[in-house]
Amino acid sequence: MSESQSADFIIVGSGIAGLRAALAVGAEAHTLVLTREAVSDSATQFAQGGIAVAMGEDDTVALHEQDTLAAGAGLSSPAAVKVLVEEGPAAIGELLDWGAEFDRSGARLERTREAAHSRSRILHAHGDSTGREIAATLARVAAGLPRLQWMPHGRAMRLLSERGRITGLECTTPAGARMQLRAEAVLLATGGLGQLYSETTNPGIATGDGPALAYG
């Protein structure tokens, strides 16, 4: 083992989940964000669809919830849907406050009606670059955290535990050396596992690292 390092929190992944988690941890914590490629490389970058949120004058959270459950045809978790629709407006408001540039007609946010939605509630950014805009916004804000440390081009190899509690992880450095990172908590925000299949539109980094780490 070449070296070790400690922090308050470790986040594996620099997509929308990992970056938002880094912001939630806050400015006081020493947070390490480990990502296998560059910080800007994530599945979030490729998300072209818009975001459904009940913010229009003719829309309500209850109606959004109803539409979502109907579209799920019994497969959706009602509790998860409730959280999604209720917390959506505040989350979009937060992104707007941070400077995210959603498409507008003049001063008004553009909203389209798509799929099973009964109201025009889909927001887009730069047409089909919604994910890229959100990721760039979160990365820009996260870069202002004084104690956040980026660790690009490293790969988490295994979680470390003591007495049944996760205490960090072992990873590789860009040079290929192994090192240990210790922390009070580890968040796995590594995205999907599309590359396990022969046909996928997921990017090459979607190899299911997080579930593999958790299982191992």
C-alpha angles and dihedrals in degrees: 000000000000102000146332137224135189135211140160095253138011121204118191109205135034101218125109094292096048096044094047089049090053089054092048091053088059142211098297097061126083100232128183117205109198118193131174096225132014117322090252093056110095141118087256089072090064098048103118101169123092132247122258113220133156102236102121124109091244095045137084136191089240092056091047089052091050093050093048094050091047091051090049090059093211096316097096123091105240090211092053092046090051092054091046097053097037097049096038099087093050091047092052090046089054092052090049090051089052091054104262109164110222118179114275142187100217106310095338124092112245114238126190130196113233142163114343097345115123093201135046098260107134116115122200133188120216089344106284098003098088096127093047092052093049093047092049091049094050093045091051093051093043090052087066093062105108097215100038114115122197117214106186126178094029128117129215108232104178141346119250120222140180124193092349095310127110109241102172141302144266116240143168124248124226087264091056097252120135123239139171124237117198125198145152091248139009124209119198108209099157102138128226139337103231093135090070086076127071092231120041141137091212117114121258093262093062095098101133096253094154097055090043091053092047092047094047 
